[in-house]
């Protein structure tokens, strides 16, 4: 967390590089926080947690595209990021669908 905070001091720093964005979105504090919110929303709305995660992760993808990254770069980035989140959700809530 401290290393991430040293690199990302302002919101603009998040998208300076894809490594910064990955460090921010995959930070040890962010992954459980986002995942927990998605699980709660899934329970409340009776949707799949993975459908909700895809919707939310798409917003991150769209932001990256808006920040000027290519679809190819963002696809690779999102593959890495979604694996982190989906692995976390599966390990924390193995019975969630």
Secondary structure, 3 states (H helix, E strand, C coil): CHHHHHHCCCHHHHCCCHHHHHHHHCCHHHHHHHHHHHHHHHHHHCCCHHHHHHHHHHHHHHHHHHCCCCHHHHHHHHHHHHHHHHHHHHHHCCCCC
